[in-house]
Each structure stands twice: as C-alpha cells, then as structure tokens.
C-alpha cells in the first residue's frame, strides 16, 4: 500500500487513486479538528455566538435597494429581462465555440484581475463559461445598486460594499472544482494539497480561539526585535499608555531639534521600522536626526476608560516633556501616521490654544484632519453602527484588534482574504515570510473611550476641521496652528484618500507643503530611496482645489519622497550639534528597543 508524500508532486505526476483516498481521509480528519477547534470555545462559554450587528445593517441596506426595484412591476421585469438576455448571449457564444466557430466572449475580466490570470480560464470552455457567467452576474449585481434611485449616499456606499463582499466570496476561483489551478494541483498531488490545506485551516481556527485567523505570512521566520524593528535604541520612559523609544545615533553630528514620531495605535509602530533596508526610522537616524518614537500599549479591559484626552496627555505631550529633559530642547519636530496624525493635529491645536510653543514642524503621513472626503472606512460608520459598536465595547472595555483587522482586510478582500483562502487552504501552500504582512496581522486592541471619541468626533461629526471639537475642556481651532506642515498623501489610498488629505491642508494656519506619493497607504509611505520605486508630486497650491486640478499643475519626481522631506526639514532648522547619548541620568534606559509593549499580541 503506497503512502502519500508530504511533498508536492511535480507537474505531470500520474494520479494515484490510493494516495488520493488517503489524502481525502487526512483532509476529513483535519476538517474534524477544525470543527472541534471552532466548537471548543463555544462549549466552554469562552465564545458566545450571536448574530453580528453588521447582519442587521446588511439586511436593512439590501432591503432599501430591493424596495426600489420591486416597487414597480415594469422596473423589476426590465431588470430580469436584462439579466436573461446577457445569459442567452453567453449561451449562444458558448454553443458557437463548441461548434468550432470563432465567438467573441460575452464579457472579459479586467487585465488587473489576478483571479483569472491562469490561461485555462480562457482556453478551457468549461472554465471560460463559468468565469463569464460569474462576471455577468457580478456586473448585473453592481448595476442593481448603481441604478437604484433615491438612496442616500451612505446607504449606497454600504450597498456597494456589501454587494462587493458577496461577489468576491462567490467567485469560482474560491472553489476546488471551478478553479483550474487548484483542480490541476489536486490531480497532480493526488489530493495532498487539500490535506495540507485543511491541516492549516484547523491550526488557524485554533490560533484564533474559535475564529478563523488567516495566516498571511510565516510567523516562524519573523520575530519583532530579531528580523524586524531592529534599529538600535532604548526605551527611556514608559507609562500605562506608551513606551518612549530613543534611537542610538549613527552620525557624529545631528540636528539640534529632535524628531518625535506619533504612530497609529490601530497598528504597531514598527511599520516604520521593518527590515533595516525598509526602515524609515533607521534612515532618519542615518540622516543625522535624533529620533524618538511612541510605542503604544496594546490595551486590555483595565485601560478601557483611557480617552482621546488621556492618549494625548500621556502620549505626545508627556513625550515632549521627557524629550526636553533628556535633550534640553523645548521644541521638537513631529510626525504622525494615519490616526497618529489625527492625534498630532489635535495636540497641535490644543498647544496653540494654550499658547505653548513646543513644536517646530509637523509632518503627516496619510493622515486625515477633515473627514468630508474620508475613505472606504466610512462604510462602517453611521449612527446605528457606531452605537452598536459602543455597546460591544462597553462590555469588553476594548475593541478587539481582530475586528479592526478584518475591517481593513475587507476593503481589499480579494487580495487580503480570498487569495489566502485559495493559496493556504485549497492549494495547501504555506505563505512565505513577508514582514509587511506579518505586521498587518499583528493586530492591536483599542480602548472603548478613545475609539468612541474618534469615531464620533472625526468620522461622524467632523469636528476637528470645523472648529467644534472640544478636548480637555478646550475648543480646538486648527487655524491657530502656525507651524510649518509637510502633508503627505498617497495616490491609491483607500483609508486616507488623497482628496481628503488635500482638502484638510487648508485648515492649518501656517505654511503647508502638500506632497502626493505614488502607491497606497503603506507602500506610498514606506518607500526607501534605495528601492528606486514609485514617484511623488509637488504643487504649492493647496487651497480651494480638487486633487484632479492639483495634479494638472503638479511636478512629478521619480523615486522616494524621503529625501525631499529631509531637505524641507533641514531648511527649516539646519543647526547641528554633536550626537547625543541615549537617555539621561534622570531617564536611564529601561530596556532595548523595540521594547516590551510592542511584543504583546492580541
């Protein structure tokens, strides 16, 4: 009796029915383990299943769309007729092709759609028919939402998003028998791929404690502080909210004014300190900048009442005080990434209202201070959804990182969910070690008080830019922020769209340099000069202009924006001094960077 091997057979290997039967048995065994891993926390009461709050939103949204089409008999009849005609055209094309005639496809996938890149989607008549059937149905479903009249913008936005999620989930590429690549692999390996895939599925459900936690990279080959976040430095201060890291100098002289980086707490700070060749932090240190970085705590229920005000006071404001005592400098350059940038903007406005001069400049990386043109995350934000989320957070004290991570992944579900379902669980391929995806899966929790304030004051009510945000009993006014601003947006950003960042530039009271980088929310920011990738655009005009108009007058520059930013910083404050030691007598090093807070996993 032959045994199934654990190696993937080479292309052309003869199908082994006996090995296939054994591999199917192994797959079924792993399926049982996956089910057990799913049920165990529910039986113990650790996980209590209940219909997700989002389900009510989905039903309500689809009902609004359906009411438009079903309220008029002729309208719904036209809708059915259109779909039937598309199906008949496809059937006619398929029949002509079966008869050996040339036939134009009824519909073709986008050249950028990686799901249908395999040649057999076109060369094999069965797979070609299934693909076109799916694409026609997809087109019809999207038009269903697009052409529904009378929907308010938020309902239409949600409907488009929910329809896209259903469409992506039902793609024929997600199933063994309708994916030519997976089917070939199954035959070639006599089902070994399915056995490996189901084993990984069971492991991932167990790792998620009853919920599927899709692995996006090999966790064994990537360790924070070993393969990532390795720039030498020390934690010199810590409180309940953050650890403050100071990095060791690599140049004989440094700029007199140090740099404080305020990263998002939605993700961990080491996105700016991945591998050394990608590290923005290391690059800044090598450019002669004394770098301090906040490493936010991964909070638990005990910290649930820590508010936006607490994060500001115990985060950037405390960091500025520590930096002054360590370096002797009353002012710092600042940089804020994503929601860290929003926090930085509120801090600047608060300082301006208090007439405290603590900041020399502010740099924003893909950060929004106005939410009129906010990104795809708006689909999750309206009064009903925020209220439901607040109820969940009130009980838990925090928003679990897995929920936020899933929301981000759903914005690009084909790339960040379904591609891994196919490669991991259908092809049985272990993902490689990829630092960016490892960081992406290293989720963090958010305190209930802080997250609720953010959603309501920024996304729902847009209070910061309109001058109605109250923080620490202080009314914030961005027009009083006079420090020079370097405002970086990224062209393909779905979270902080370039239009939104550009529009927000006009609310500051001082000079603003708006820069648009190629690529998206991460790659457009983390783009080291040595990689020679992408480009950035500059244009001095930032007021009363759309991004399309701004681009017409913009100058394109090849490569990374980092050197442009360093030149801007140097022109503001060129004075240099001998490189500083890390820490001081009053603030001796506590532990090596990247510290212990960043190692806590959700």
C-alpha positions, 0 to 999 in steps of 0.5 A, a space after each residue: 500500500 503506497 503512502 502519500 508524500 508530504 511533498 508536492 508532486 511535480 507537474 505531470 505526476 500520474 494520479 494515484 487513486 490510493 494516495 488520493 483516498 488517503 489524502 481525502 481521509 487526512 483532509 476529513 480528519 483535519 476538517 474534524 479538528 477544525 470543527 472541534 477547534 471552532 466548537 471548543 470555545 463555544 462549549 466552554 462559554 469562552 465564545 458566545 455566538 450571536 448574530 453580528 450587528 453588521 447582519 442587521 445593517 446588511 439586511 436593512 441596506 439590501 432591503 432599501 435597494 430591493 424596495 426600489 426595484 420591486 416597487 414597480 412591476 415594469 422596473 423589476 421585469 426590465 431588470 430580469 429581462 436584462 439579466 436573461 438576455 446577457 445569459 442567452 448571449 453567453 449561451 449562444 457564444 458558448 454553443 458557437 465555440 463548441 461548434 468550432 466557430 470563432 465567438 467573441 466572449 460575452 464579457 472579459 475580466 479586467 487585465 488587473 484581475 489576478 483571479 483569472 490570470 491562469 490561461 485555462 480560464 480562457 482556453 478551457 470552455 468549461 472554465 471560460 463559461 463559468 468565469 463569464 457567467 460569474 462576471 455577468 452576474 457580478 456586473 448585473 449585481 453592481 448595476 442593481 445598486 448603481 441604478 437604484 434611485 433615491 438612496 442616500 449616499 451612505 446607504 449606497 456606499 454600504 450597498 456597494 460594499 456589501 454587494 462587493 463582499 458577496 461577489 468576491 466570496 462567490 467567485 469560482 476561483 474560491 472553489 476546488 472544482 471551478 478553479 483550474 489551478 487548484 483542480 490541476 494541483 489536486 490531480 497532480 498531488 493526488 489530493 495532498 494539497 487539500 490535506 495540507 490545506 485543511 491541516 492549516 485551516 484547523 491550526 488557524 481556527 485554533 490560533 484564533 480561539 474559535 475564529 478563523 485567523 488567516 495566516 498571511 505570512 510565516 510567523 516562524 521566520 519573523 520575530 519583532 526585535 530579531 528580523 524586524 524593528 531592529 534599529 538600535 535604541 532604548 526605551 527611556 520612559 514608559 507609562 500605562 499608555 506608551 513606551 518612549 523609544 530613543 534611537 542610538 545615533 549613527 552620525 557624529 553630528 545631528 540636528 539640534 531639534 529632535 524628531 518625535 514620531 506619533 504612530 497609529 495605535 490601530 497598528 504597531 509602530 514598527 511599520 516604520 521600522 521593518 527590515 533595516 533596508 525598509 526602515 524609515 526610522 533607521 534612515 532618519 537616524 542615518 540622516 543625522 536626526 535624533 529620533 524618538 518614537 511612541 510605542 503604544 500599549 496594546 490595551 486590555 479591559 483595565 485601560 478601557 476608560 483611557 480617552 482621546 484626552 488621556 492618549 494625548 496627555 500621556 502620549 505626545 505631550 508627556 513625550 515632549 516633556 521627557 524629550 526636553 529633559 533628556 535633550 534640553 530642547 523645548 521644541 521638537 519636530 513631529 510626525 504622525 501616521 494615519 490616526 497618529 496624525 489625527 492625534 498630532 493635529 489635535 495636540 497641535 491645536 490644543 498647544 496653540 490654544 494654550 499658547 505653548 510653543 513646543 513644536 517646530 514642524 509637523 509632518 503627516 503621513 496619510 493622515 486625515 484632519 477633515 473627514 468630508 472626503 474620508 475613505 472606504 472606512 466610512 462604510 462602517 460608520 453611521 449612527 446605528 453602527 457606531 452605537 452598536 459598536 459602543 455597546 460591544 465595547 462597553 462590555 469588553 472595555 476594548 475593541 478587539 484588534 481582530 475586528 479592526 483587522 478584518 475591517 481593513 482586510 475587507 476593503 481589499 478582500 480579494 487580495 487580503 482574504 480570498 487569495 489566502 483562502 485559495 493559496 493556504 487552504 485549497 492549494 495547501 501552500 504555506 505563505 512565505 515570510 513577508 514582514 509587511 504582512 506579518 505586521 498587518 496581522 499583528 493586530 492591536 486592541 483599542 480602548 472603548 473611550 478613545 475609539 468612541 471619541 474618534 469615531 464620533 468626533 472625526 468620522 461622524 461629526 467632523 469636528 476637528 476641521 470645523 472648529 467644534 471639537 472640544 478636548 480637555 475642556 478646550 475648543 480646538 481651532 486648527 487655524 491657530 496652528 502656525 507651524 510649518 506642515 509637510 502633508 503627505 498623501 498617497 495616490 491609491 489610498 483607500 483609508 486616507 484618500 488623497 482628496 481628503 488629505 488635500 482638502 484638510 491642508 487648508 485648515 492649518 494656519 501656517 505654511 503647508 507643503 502638500 506632497 502626493 506619493 505614488 502607491 497606497 497607504 503603506 507602500 506610498 509611505 514606506 518607500 526607501 530611496 534605495 528601492 528606486 520605486 514609485 514617484 511623488 508630486 509637488 504643487 504649492 497650491 493647496 487651497 480651494 482645489 480638487 486633487 484632479 486640478 492639483 495634479 494638472 499643475 503638479 511636478 512629478 519626481 521619480 523615486 522616494 519622497 524621503 529625501 525631499 522631506 529631509 531637505 524641507 526639514 533641514 531648511 527649516 532648522 539646519 543647526 547641528 550639534 554633536 550626537 547625543 547619548 541615549 537617555 539621561 541620568 534622570 531617564 536611564 534606559 529601561 530596556 532595548 528597543 523595540 521594547 516590551 509593549 510592542 511584543 504583546 499580541 492580541 
